[in-house]
Amino acid sequence: MGGLENFLDPLAVQDDTLCQLAVDLSKTYRNLALTSTDQFLATPVNVLPHGRERGKFLAIDVGGSNLRVAFIDLLGDSRDHLHNISRSYEKSWSIEEHLKFDQAHDLFRWIGDCIAAVIRACLSDDKDALGSEIPIGITFSFPMLQRSITEATLMPMGKGFAISKDANLAELLLAGYAHTTAANGHDSNPPLPKLKITAITNDTVATLASLSYSAGIKPNTRVVMGLIVGTGTNATIPMELRHLHESKRSGIKMPAPSESDEASTIVNTEWTIKGTAGPLHDLGIVTRWDVALDAACEAPGFQPFEYMTSGRYLGELVRLIVVDWFVNVERTKPDDLPPALNQRNSISTVWLSRVVAKTPSPDKLVSVLQQDLQPPATSSWSWTHEHAYVLKKTTETVSLRSSKLIAAATVGLMGCVARKTLSGLPPEETEDLVVACTGGLFLQYPGFFRTCQDCIDDLVGELNIKQGVRRVKLQEAPDGGIIGAGVLAGTVWNLPNDVAMQS
């Protein structure tokens, strides 16, 4: 089907274009750090764990699709390096669509109910397991401004949420939990304890923290970046404060203050927001389908890189492309196609991953498609091998482009943060630079992780990033959001006795 390959050719990103994208993004990131007020945000995190922290902490992970709550026990210098973290009473809930569009207090009252359910489960096994106050860590997978590790102000959320900006996350969460305890806390014996917010962070910082705590990191290996590619995508990396706009570094209270001119902090890049769109357009990477998807989103133009790479949007992008092929190339009437193909956001990336990408047999795929995407009873159109191939090839092409763009952005970001990150050792010594990564596309989408790593390897070679660097290596940090929330809370909690600086 040469015609299909030509049709999909705008989605192909050639190697030289990918290299140039990494270079251009590096320059763009450097400029955004210095000038943007809604990207490359300084977080109040200039200390990462070293693996010796101990304690029991309640961890809360609010993602784009799910809420998770668990107790995280940090065991410190455990001889069993594979099990220096213990998780218990973990529960997960899907965030229903109506909660995303309700008032903020409705969402956080629901979150308060979920937190209380986990605490009750713990107390039902041992009523003395918890004190009168529980230290908690929160991972919040949305843009936010922070001036201290225990406070956060929401920015426009994206990912389908309609909650207004400028809301105080800590106040909302504590109020939601207080509503639960006031409503039915008297039914608990013992009474539900209070919550003490110890650390608030985003999902990429949490991922970085979780892998940094791991005792399994080998010598000559440095965790230098956190990366998530799931419902949404974001990255975090240490940067020197002097490279950030004054407004983003003034008034921030650090857990471990430093007066050094080269003092660093963990930066929340929010790399999907519109400031990064320039190189994508300049290099001709944005297609007509990307433009159509962007125009139909809740906030057109807000997150162009996310629309091209993240799990929330890849399914819709595939739908737009295959409908374009069937209607404008094969001349099929839209009403003759399966109704789902004409419905916005009806094709999920999860379904593409589990069904289309994992079904090698054409006969089997046709059979599944006839059930999952049924044509109208009055239509003569049906799923054939050729039609199934169109869907499968489009799915492969869209996911391949996503993994390549993530690879270029990763290398570009590492190139933006000063030479010492990419060439920190003399030539006779080398180390692996580790990117802690998590998210559904990385962990579950067939071939995504491997393709992204291969592209990073190629880019590092093409761009001649060699001195002191053995490899830029992706390393999975499964459940980094929930584990990292507990780890960062433990890191801050243990600071009075043991400060661990990483710049």
C-alpha positions as CSV (number, residue, x, y, z in Angstrom):
1,M,0.0,0.0,0.0
2,G,2.5,2.6,-1.2
3,G,-0.3,5.1,-1.4
4,L,-0.8,4.8,2.4
5,E,2.9,5.3,3.1
6,N,2.9,8.4,1.0
7,F,-0.2,9.6,2.7
8,L,1.4,9.2,6.1
9,D,4.7,10.6,5.0
10,P,4.1,14.0,6.8
11,L,4.4,12.1,10.1
12,A,7.9,10.8,9.3
13,V,10.7,12.7,11.1
14,Q,14.0,12.0,9.3
15,D,17.3,11.6,11.3
16,D,18.7,15.0,10.3
17,T,15.5,16.7,11.2
18,L,15.5,15.0,14.5
19,C,19.0,16.1,15.3
20,Q,18.2,19.7,14.3
21,L,15.1,19.5,16.5
22,A,17.2,18.5,19.5
23,V,19.6,21.4,18.9
24,D,16.8,23.9,18.3
25,L,14.9,22.7,21.4
26,S,18.0,23.1,23.5
27,K,18.2,26.8,22.5
28,T,14.5,27.2,23.0
29,Y,14.6,25.7,26.5
30,R,17.5,28.0,27.5
31,N,15.6,31.0,26.4
32,L,12.4,29.9,28.1
33,A,14.3,29.4,31.3
34,L,15.5,33.0,31.2
35,T,12.3,34.6,29.9
36,S,9.1,32.5,30.3
37,T,6.9,32.9,33.4
38,D,4.9,29.7,32.8
39,Q,7.6,27.3,31.8
40,F,10.9,26.2,33.4
41,L,9.5,26.9,36.9
42,A,11.9,26.7,39.8
43,T,10.6,24.2,42.3
44,P,11.5,24.4,46.0
45,V,13.4,21.2,45.8
46,N,17.2,21.5,45.9
47,V,17.7,18.3,47.9
48,L,17.2,14.8,46.7
49,P,17.2,11.5,48.7
50,H,20.3,9.5,49.3
51,G,18.7,6.2,50.4
52,R,19.2,6.5,54.1
53,E,16.0,8.3,55.0
54,R,13.5,6.4,57.2
55,G,9.9,6.8,58.3
56,K,6.3,6.1,57.4
57,F,4.5,8.6,55.2
58,L,1.2,8.9,53.5
59,A,1.6,9.4,49.7
60,I,-1.0,10.8,47.4
61,D,-0.7,10.8,43.6
62,V,-3.2,12.9,41.7
63,G,-2.8,12.1,38.0
64,G,-4.6,13.0,34.8
65,S,-6.7,9.8,34.9
66,N,-6.3,8.2,38.3
67,L,-5.9,9.0,42.0
68,R,-3.7,6.8,44.2
69,V,-3.2,6.8,47.9
70,A,-0.8,4.6,49.9
71,F,1.5,4.4,52.9
72,I,5.2,4.4,52.0
73,D,7.7,3.1,54.5
74,L,11.3,4.1,53.9
75,L,13.6,1.5,55.3
76,G,16.9,3.3,54.8
77,D,20.1,1.3,54.6
78,S,18.4,-2.0,54.1
79,R,20.7,-4.9,53.3
80,D,18.1,-6.0,50.7
81,H,18.7,-3.2,48.2
82,L,15.7,-4.3,46.1
83,H,13.3,-3.7,49.0
84,N,14.3,-0.5,50.8
85,I,10.8,0.8,50.3
86,S,7.6,-0.8,51.5
87,R,4.1,0.1,50.3
88,S,0.9,-0.8,52.1
89,Y,-2.9,-0.1,52.0
90,E,-2.5,1.2,48.5
91,K,-5.7,2.0,46.6
92,S,-6.4,3.5,43.2
93,W,-9.5,5.2,41.8
94,S,-10.4,6.5,38.3
95,I,-11.1,10.2,38.3
96,E,-14.5,10.4,36.7
97,E,-15.2,13.0,34.0
98,H,-17.8,14.9,36.0
99,L,-15.2,15.5,38.8
100,K,-12.9,17.1,36.3
101,F,-15.5,19.7,35.4
102,D,-17.1,20.2,38.9
103,Q,-16.0,22.9,41.2
104,A,-12.6,22.4,42.9
105,H,-14.0,21.7,46.3
106,D,-16.1,18.8,44.9
107,L,-13.0,17.2,43.4
108,F,-11.0,17.6,46.6
109,R,-13.8,16.5,48.8
110,W,-13.8,13.3,46.8
111,I,-10.0,13.1,47.2
112,G,-10.5,13.6,51.0
113,D,-12.9,10.7,51.1
114,C,-10.4,8.5,49.3
115,I,-7.6,9.5,51.7
116,A,-9.8,8.7,54.7
117,A,-10.6,5.3,53.3
118,V,-6.9,4.3,53.2
119,I,-6.3,5.7,56.7
120,R,-9.3,3.8,58.0
121,A,-8.0,0.6,56.4
122,C,-4.7,1.0,58.2
123,L,-6.4,1.8,61.6
124,S,-8.7,-1.1,61.3
125,D,-5.7,-3.4,61.4
126,D,-3.9,-1.6,64.1
127,K,-5.6,1.3,65.9
128,D,-2.2,2.4,67.3
129,A,-0.4,2.4,63.9
130,L,-0.7,6.1,63.4
131,G,-0.2,9.1,65.7
132,S,-2.5,12.2,65.9
133,E,-0.9,13.7,62.8
134,I,0.3,12.0,59.6
135,P,3.1,13.5,57.4
136,I,2.1,13.3,53.8
137,G,3.7,13.8,50.4
138,I,1.6,14.8,47.4
139,T,2.4,14.3,43.7
140,F,0.2,16.6,41.5
141,S,0.5,16.0,37.8
142,F,-0.4,19.5,36.7
143,P,1.3,22.8,36.3
144,M,1.7,24.7,39.5
145,L,3.7,27.5,41.1
146,Q,5.6,26.8,44.3
147,R,7.4,29.1,46.7
148,S,7.9,26.4,49.4
149,I,7.9,22.6,49.5
150,T,4.6,22.6,51.4
151,E,2.6,25.0,49.2
152,A,1.4,25.1,45.6
153,T,-0.8,27.4,43.5
154,L,-2.5,25.8,40.5
155,M,-1.9,27.0,37.0
156,P,-4.3,26.1,34.1
157,M,-4.5,22.3,34.5
158,G,-5.1,20.9,31.0
159,K,-5.6,17.1,30.6
160,G,-9.4,17.7,30.4
161,F,-9.7,19.5,33.8
162,A,-11.7,22.7,34.0
163,I,-10.7,23.8,37.5
164,S,-9.7,27.4,37.5
165,K,-6.1,28.6,38.2
166,D,-4.7,30.3,41.3
167,A,-6.3,27.7,43.6
168,N,-4.2,26.8,46.7
169,L,-3.6,23.1,46.5
170,A,-2.7,22.5,50.1
171,E,-5.7,24.4,51.3
172,L,-8.0,22.5,48.9
173,L,-6.7,19.1,50.0
174,L,-6.8,19.8,53.7
175,A,-10.3,21.3,53.4
176,G,-11.5,18.3,51.4
177,Y,-10.2,15.9,54.1
178,A,-11.6,18.1,56.9
179,H,-15.0,17.9,55.2
180,T,-14.8,14.1,55.4
181,T,-13.7,14.0,59.0
182,A,-16.4,16.5,60.0
183,A,-19.1,14.6,58.2
184,N,-18.3,11.1,59.5
185,G,-15.1,11.2,61.4
186,H,-17.0,10.5,64.6
187,D,-17.7,7.0,63.3
188,S,-14.0,6.2,63.4
189,N,-12.5,4.6,66.4
190,P,-9.9,5.8,66.9
191,P,-10.7,9.2,65.4
192,L,-9.1,10.0,62.0
193,P,-5.7,11.8,62.5
194,K,-4.9,15.2,61.1
195,L,-2.7,15.5,58.0
196,K,0.6,17.4,57.9
197,I,1.6,18.4,54.4
198,T,5.4,17.7,54.3
199,A,6.1,17.9,50.5
200,I,4.2,18.8,47.4
201,T,5.7,18.1,44.0
202,N,4.8,17.2,40.4
203,D,5.0,13.8,38.8
204,T,8.3,14.2,37.1
205,V,10.1,15.5,40.3
206,A,8.5,12.5,42.1
207,T,9.8,10.1,39.5
208,L,13.3,11.6,39.8
209,A,13.1,11.4,43.6
210,S,11.9,7.8,43.6
211,L,14.8,6.5,41.4
212,S,17.3,8.6,43.3
213,Y,16.3,6.8,46.5
214,S,16.9,3.4,45.0
215,A,19.9,1.6,46.3
216,G,20.2,-0.3,43.0
217,I,21.9,2.6,41.1
218,K,25.3,1.4,40.0
219,P,28.6,3.2,40.5
220,N,29.5,5.7,37.8
221,T,25.8,6.3,37.2
222,R,24.0,9.6,37.9
223,V,20.3,10.2,37.8
224,V,20.0,13.6,36.1
225,M,16.5,13.9,34.8
226,G,12.9,12.9,35.4
227,L,10.6,12.2,32.5
228,I,7.0,11.1,32.2
229,V,5.1,10.1,29.1
230,G,1.6,9.0,29.9
231,T,-1.7,10.8,29.8
232,G,0.5,13.9,29.5
233,T,4.2,14.4,29.2
234,N,6.6,16.6,31.2
235,A,10.3,16.6,32.3
236,T,12.3,17.9,35.2
237,I,16.0,18.5,35.6
238,P,18.4,20.4,37.9
239,M,19.3,23.9,36.7
240,E,21.4,26.6,38.2
241,L,19.2,29.4,39.6
242,R,21.2,32.0,37.8
243,H,19.9,30.6,34.5
244,L,16.3,31.3,35.5
245,H,14.3,34.5,35.2
246,E,14.4,36.5,38.4
247,S,10.7,36.2,39.0
248,K,11.0,32.5,39.1
249,R,13.7,32.3,41.7
250,S,12.9,35.1,44.0
251,G,11.1,34.3,47.3
252,I,11.5,30.6,47.1
253,K,12.1,28.8,50.4
254,M,14.4,25.9,49.8
255,P,14.5,22.9,52.2
256,A,18.3,23.1,52.2
257,P,19.3,26.7,51.7
258,S,22.5,27.5,49.7
259,E,24.2,30.8,49.1
260,S,26.5,29.5,46.3
261,D,26.5,31.4,43.0
262,E,26.1,28.0,41.3
263,A,23.2,26.8,43.5
264,S,20.8,24.6,41.7
265,T,17.2,23.6,42.0
266,I,15.0,21.1,40.4
267,V,13.2,22.8,37.5
268,N,9.7,21.8,36.3
269,T,10.0,22.4,32.6
270,E,6.3,22.1,31.5
271,W,7.9,21.5,28.2
272,T,4.6,20.9,26.3
273,I,3.3,24.4,26.7
274,K,3.2,26.8,23.6
275,G,6.6,28.2,24.2
276,T,8.2,25.1,22.7
277,A,6.1,25.2,19.5
278,G,8.6,27.2,17.4
279,P,11.1,24.5,16.4
280,L,8.2,22.1,15.6
281,H,6.7,24.5,13.1
282,D,10.1,25.8,11.8
283,L,11.2,22.2,10.9
284,G,7.9,21.3,9.3
285,I,7.0,18.6,11.9
286,V,3.5,19.9,12.6
287,T,1.0,18.3,10.2
288,R,-2.5,19.2,9.1
289,W,-3.8,16.5,11.4
290,D,-2.0,18.1,14.4
291,V,-3.5,21.5,13.5
292,A,-7.0,19.9,13.4
293,L,-6.5,18.2,16.7
294,D,-5.2,21.4,18.3
295,A,-8.1,23.5,17.0
296,A,-10.6,21.1,18.6
297,C,-9.0,20.9,22.0
298,E,-10.2,22.6,25.2
299,A,-7.4,25.2,24.9
300,P,-6.2,25.5,21.3
301,G,-2.5,26.2,21.1
302,F,-1.9,25.6,24.8
303,Q,0.1,22.4,24.7
304,P,1.2,21.7,21.1
305,F,4.0,19.3,22.1
306,E,1.6,17.3,24.2
307,Y,-1.0,17.0,21.5
308,M,1.7,15.3,19.3
309,T,3.2,13.0,21.9
310,S,1.0,12.1,24.9
311,G,-1.4,9.3,25.6
312,R,-4.4,11.6,26.0
313,Y,-4.2,12.7,22.4
314,L,-2.5,10.0,20.3
315,G,-5.7,8.0,19.9
316,E,-7.6,11.0,18.7
317,L,-4.8,11.8,16.2
318,V,-5.0,8.3,14.8
319,R,-8.8,8.7,14.5
320,L,-8.4,11.9,12.5
321,I,-5.9,10.4,10.2
322,V,-7.7,7.2,9.4
323,V,-11.0,9.1,8.8
324,D,-9.2,11.4,6.4
325,W,-7.9,8.4,4.5
326,F,-11.2,6.6,4.4
327,V,-13.2,9.7,3.4
328,N,-10.9,11.7,1.2
329,V,-8.8,8.9,-0.4
330,E,-11.1,5.9,-0.5
331,R,-14.1,8.2,-0.9
332,T,-16.2,6.5,1.8
333,K,-19.1,8.5,3.0
334,P,-18.7,9.4,6.7
335,D,-22.1,7.9,7.6
336,D,-21.0,4.5,6.2
337,L,-18.0,4.4,8.6
338,P,-18.3,3.0,12.1
339,P,-20.0,5.7,14.2
340,A,-17.1,5.7,16.7
341,L,-14.8,6.9,13.9
342,N,-16.9,10.0,13.5
343,Q,-17.0,10.7,17.3
344,R,-14.3,12.9,18.8
345,N,-12.0,11.2,21.3
346,S,-13.7,7.8,20.8
347,I,-10.4,6.0,20.1
348,S,-8.2,5.8,23.2
349,T,-4.5,5.3,23.1
350,V,-4.9,2.5,25.7
351,W,-7.2,0.6,23.2
352,L,-4.7,1.1,20.4
353,S,-2.0,-0.2,22.7
354,R,-3.9,-3.3,23.9
355,V,-5.8,-4.2,20.7
356,V,-4.3,-2.8,17.6
357,A,-0.6,-2.8,18.5
358,K,-0.7,-6.2,20.1
359,T,-2.7,-8.1,17.5
360,P,-0.3,-9.4,14.8
361,S,-2.8,-11.6,13.0
362,P,-4.7,-9.7,10.3
363,D,-7.7,-12.1,10.6
364,K,-7.8,-11.6,14.4
365,L,-7.6,-7.9,14.1
366,V,-10.4,-7.7,11.5
367,S,-12.5,-9.8,13.8
368,V,-11.8,-7.6,16.8
369,L,-12.5,-4.4,14.8
370,Q,-15.8,-5.7,13.6
371,Q,-16.8,-6.1,17.2
372,D,-15.2,-3.0,18.7
373,L,-15.9,-0.5,15.9
374,Q,-19.0,-1.8,14.2
375,P,-20.2,-0.2,11.0
376,P,-23.8,0.9,10.8
377,A,-26.2,-1.9,9.9
378,T,-27.3,0.0,6.8
379,S,-23.7,0.4,5.5
380,S,-22.0,-1.8,2.9
381,W,-18.6,-0.8,4.4
382,S,-16.9,-3.4,6.6
383,W,-13.5,-4.0,8.1
384,T,-11.2,-5.8,5.6
385,H,-7.5,-6.7,5.9
386,E,-6.8,-3.5,3.9
387,H,-8.8,-1.3,6.3
388,A,-7.3,-3.0,9.3
389,Y,-3.8,-2.3,7.9
390,V,-4.6,1.4,7.5
391,L,-5.5,1.6,11.2
392,K,-2.5,-0.5,12.3
393,K,0.0,1.3,10.1
394,T,-1.3,4.7,11.2
395,T,-1.1,3.6,14.8
396,E,2.5,2.5,14.4
397,T,3.5,5.7,12.6
398,V,1.9,8.0,15.2
399,S,3.5,6.2,18.1
400,L,6.9,6.1,16.3
401,R,6.8,9.9,15.8
402,S,5.9,10.4,19.4
403,S,8.8,8.4,20.7
404,K,11.2,10.2,18.4
405,L,10.0,13.6,19.5
406,I,10.4,12.6,23.1
407,A,13.9,11.4,22.4
408,A,14.8,14.7,20.7
409,A,13.3,16.8,23.6
410,T,15.2,14.7,26.1
411,V,18.6,15.2,24.5
412,G,17.8,18.9,23.9
413,L,16.9,19.4,27.5
414,M,20.1,17.7,28.7
415,G,22.1,19.9,26.3
416,C,20.4,23.0,27.8
417,V,21.6,22.6,31.4
418,A,25.3,23.4,31.3
419,R,28.3,21.4,30.1
420,K,28.9,19.7,33.4
421,T,25.7,17.6,32.9
422,L,26.9,16.2,29.6
423,S,30.7,16.2,30.1
424,G,31.3,16.1,33.8
425,L,34.2,13.7,33.8
426,P,37.7,13.6,32.2
427,P,37.9,11.5,29.0
428,E,39.4,8.5,30.8
429,E,36.4,8.2,33.0
430,T,32.8,7.7,31.9
431,E,29.4,7.4,33.5
432,D,25.9,6.6,32.5
433,L,23.5,9.6,32.8
434,V,20.2,8.1,33.8
435,V,16.8,9.5,32.9
436,A,14.2,8.3,35.4
437,C,11.1,7.7,33.4
438,T,7.5,6.5,33.9
439,G,4.1,6.8,32.4
440,G,1.7,4.5,30.4
441,L,3.4,5.0,27.0
442,F,6.8,4.1,28.4
443,L,5.7,1.2,30.5
444,Q,2.9,-0.3,28.5
445,Y,2.9,0.8,24.8
446,P,4.6,-1.9,22.7
447,G,8.1,-0.8,21.5
448,F,7.8,2.8,22.7
449,F,10.5,2.6,25.4
450,R,12.9,0.7,23.1
451,T,12.4,3.1,20.2
452,C,12.9,6.1,22.4
453,Q,16.2,4.7,23.8
454,D,17.5,3.8,20.3
455,C,16.7,7.4,19.1
456,I,18.5,8.8,22.1
457,D,21.6,6.6,21.4
458,D,21.6,7.8,17.8
459,L,21.2,11.5,18.8
460,V,24.0,11.3,21.4
461,G,26.3,9.8,18.7
462,E,25.3,12.2,16.0
463,L,25.6,15.3,18.2
464,N,29.0,14.1,19.4
465,I,28.1,14.1,23.1
466,K,30.9,11.8,24.2
467,Q,33.3,13.2,26.8
468,G,32.6,11.7,30.2
469,V,29.4,10.1,29.0
470,R,29.2,6.4,28.4
471,R,25.5,6.5,27.7
472,V,22.3,8.5,28.2
473,K,20.1,5.8,29.6
474,L,16.4,5.6,30.2
475,Q,15.5,3.7,33.3
476,E,12.0,2.9,34.3
477,A,10.8,4.2,37.7
478,P,7.5,2.3,37.9
479,D,4.9,4.0,40.2
480,G,7.3,7.0,40.5
481,G,4.4,9.3,41.3
482,I,3.2,7.5,44.4
483,I,6.6,6.3,45.6
484,G,8.3,9.7,44.9
485,A,5.6,11.5,47.0
486,G,6.5,9.4,50.0
487,V,10.2,9.6,49.3
488,L,10.3,13.4,49.0
489,A,8.2,13.7,52.2
490,G,10.7,11.5,53.9
491,T,13.6,13.5,52.5
492,V,12.3,16.7,53.8
493,W,11.2,15.1,57.1
494,N,14.7,13.8,57.7
495,L,16.5,17.1,56.8
496,P,17.1,18.4,60.3
497,N,19.4,15.6,61.1
498,D,20.8,14.7,57.7
499,V,20.9,17.2,54.8
500,A,21.8,15.7,51.4
501,M,22.6,18.3,48.8
502,Q,22.7,17.6,45.1
503,S,23.3,20.4,42.7
